[in-house]
């Protein structure tokens, strides 16, 4: 005789299997969730550290911010040197045409440079004589460039604009004083001795 399973036995067996499956699934999910934080990719951690260490972008007003692209700075090598030479010669021409003070000092240099070459002094003293004359011209060009930049910004009278121009004028005065003092100390005794011999 075949024995029949009591009523409800299949349901109990199915229910026990379902409960067993759920019991076995619950710990696995919990363990996986516990392992997840410790199983992160080290590459992700490195990228996070890099983002954390990355400096914030500088504002345009920050003095350390990179300058905007200048299309006039694209030349390199010999081309850049050639354009720089042309611009320098153009600056000298403009200074001669527009700046009366530079013309006066250039006339003085045209007289003093030949004298500094022919005067019988040591080579170091001759170099000092010529260098002081060139120093006056260089400082005058810098003073003229400061004045042009200030006038480009604004032509109105302002205390800071006046102060900047006065500083440039004072620099020219000091350069002239150095030139006169150098020539007086080096050429003065020779000129005095020459005049004494004539008289």
C-alpha positions in Angstrom: 0.0 0.0 0.0 1.2 3.5 -0.8 1.3 5.8 2.1 -0.1 9.2 1.5 1.5 12.2 3.1 -0.6 13.9 5.6 -2.5 17.0 4.6 -0.4 20.1 4.9 2.9 18.2 4.8 3.9 19.6 1.5 3.2 23.1 2.6 5.3 22.5 5.7 8.2 21.2 3.7 8.0 24.1 1.2 7.7 26.6 4.0 10.8 25.1 5.8 12.8 25.3 2.5 11.8 28.9 2.0 12.7 29.8 5.6 16.0 28.0 5.2 16.8 29.8 2.0 16.0 33.2 3.7 18.1 32.3 6.7 21.0 31.4 4.5 20.6 34.5 2.3 20.4 37.0 5.2 23.9 36.5 6.6 25.4 36.6 3.1 23.9 39.9 2.3 24.9 41.3 5.7 28.5 40.1 5.2 28.6 41.6 1.7 27.4 44.9 3.1 30.0 44.8 5.8 32.8 44.1 3.4 31.7 46.8 0.9 33.4 49.7 2.6 36.7 47.8 2.9 36.7 46.6 -0.7 36.9 50.1 -2.4 39.2 50.5 -5.4 42.5 52.2 -4.3 42.4 54.2 -7.5 39.2 55.9 -6.3 40.9 56.8 -3.1 43.8 58.3 -5.0 41.5 60.3 -7.2 39.7 61.6 -4.1 43.0 62.7 -2.5 44.0 64.4 -5.7 40.7 66.3 -5.8 41.1 67.3 -2.2 44.7 68.5 -2.7 43.9 70.4 -6.0 44.1 74.1 -5.3 41.1 76.3 -5.9 41.1 78.3 -9.2 42.4 81.8 -8.8 40.2 84.8 -9.5 41.2 87.3 -12.3 42.0 89.9 -9.6 44.5 87.6 -7.9 48.1 88.7 -8.6 49.2 85.1 -8.9 46.5 84.3 -11.5 47.8 83.4 -15.0 47.7 86.2 -17.5 45.3 86.0 -20.4 46.6 84.9 -23.7 48.4 87.6 -25.6 48.5 87.2 -29.4 51.5 89.5 -29.6 53.7 87.1 -27.6 53.5 84.2 -30.0 56.8 84.8 -31.8 59.7 82.6 -30.8 63.5 82.5 -31.6 64.9 84.7 -34.3 61.5 86.1 -35.2 60.9 87.4 -31.7 64.4 89.0 -31.6 63.8 90.7 -35.0 60.4 92.1 -33.9 62.0 93.2 -30.6 64.7 95.1 -32.5 62.2 96.8 -34.7 60.1 97.9 -31.7 63.2 99.2 -29.9 64.2 101.3 -32.9 60.7 102.6 -33.2 60.7 103.6 -29.5 63.9 105.6 -30.0 62.4 107.3 -33.1 59.3 108.2 -31.2 61.3 109.5 -28.2 63.4 111.7 -30.5 60.3 113.1 -32.3 58.1 113.6 -29.2 60.3 114.1 -26.1 62.3 117.4 -26.0 64.2 116.3 -22.9 65.4 113.2 -24.6 66.6 115.3 -27.6 68.5 117.6 -25.3 70.2 114.7 -23.5 70.9 113.0 -26.8 72.7 116.2 -28.0 74.7 116.2 -24.8 75.6 112.5 -25.3 76.7 113.3 -28.9 79.3 115.7 -27.4 80.4 113.7 -24.3 80.8 110.3 -25.9 83.5 111.4 -28.3 85.2 113.2 -25.5 85.0 110.1 -23.3 86.6 108.1 -26.1 89.6 110.4 -26.8 90.4 111.5 -23.2 93.6 109.9 -21.9 92.3 107.8 -19.0 92.3 104.2 -17.9 90.0 101.8 -19.7 87.9 101.4 -16.5 87.5 105.1 -16.2 86.6 105.5 -19.8 83.9 102.8 -19.4 82.5 104.7 -16.4 82.3 107.9 -18.4 80.5 106.3 -21.3 78.2 104.3 -18.9 77.0 107.4 -17.0 76.0 109.1 -20.3 74.1 106.0 -21.4 72.5 105.8 -18.0 71.0 109.3 -18.4 69.4 108.3 -21.7 68.1 105.0 -20.3 66.5 106.6 -17.3 64.9 109.3 -19.5 63.3 106.6 -21.7 61.9 104.9 -18.6 60.5 108.2 -17.4 58.9 108.9 -20.7 57.3 105.4 -20.8 55.9 106.0 -17.3 54.4 109.3 -18.3 52.9 107.8 -21.5 51.3 105.0 -19.5 49.8 107.4 -17.0 48.4 109.7 -19.8 47.0 106.6 -21.5 45.0 105.7 -18.3 43.7 109.2 -17.7 44.5 112.8 -18.5 42.8 114.2 -15.5 44.9 115.6 -12.6 45.4 113.1 -9.8 47.7 113.0 -6.8 49.0 109.5 -7.6 49.6 110.4 -11.3 51.6 113.4 -10.2 53.5 111.4 -7.7 54.5 108.8 -10.3 55.7 111.4 -12.7 57.6 113.2 -10.0 59.3 109.9 -9.1 60.4 109.5 -12.8 61.7 113.1 -12.9 63.6 112.5 -9.7 65.2 109.4 -11.2 66.4 111.4 -14.2 67.8 114.1 -11.9 69.8 111.5 -10.0 71.1 110.0 -13.2 72.3 113.4 -14.3 73.9 114.0 -10.9 75.8 110.7 -11.2 77.0 111.6 -14.7 78.2 115.1 -13.7 79.9 113.8 -10.6 81.7 111.0 -12.5 82.9 113.3 -15.2 84.0 115.9 -12.6 86.1 113.3 -10.7 87.7 111.7 -13.7 88.0 114.5 -16.3 88.2 117.4 -13.9 91.8 116.9 -12.7 92.9 116.4 -16.3 91.1 119.6 -17.5 92.6 121.6 -14.5 96.1 120.4 -15.3 95.6 121.2 -19.0 94.4 124.8 -18.2 97.3 125.3 -15.7 99.8 124.4 -18.5 98.1 126.8 -20.9 98.1 129.7 -18.4 
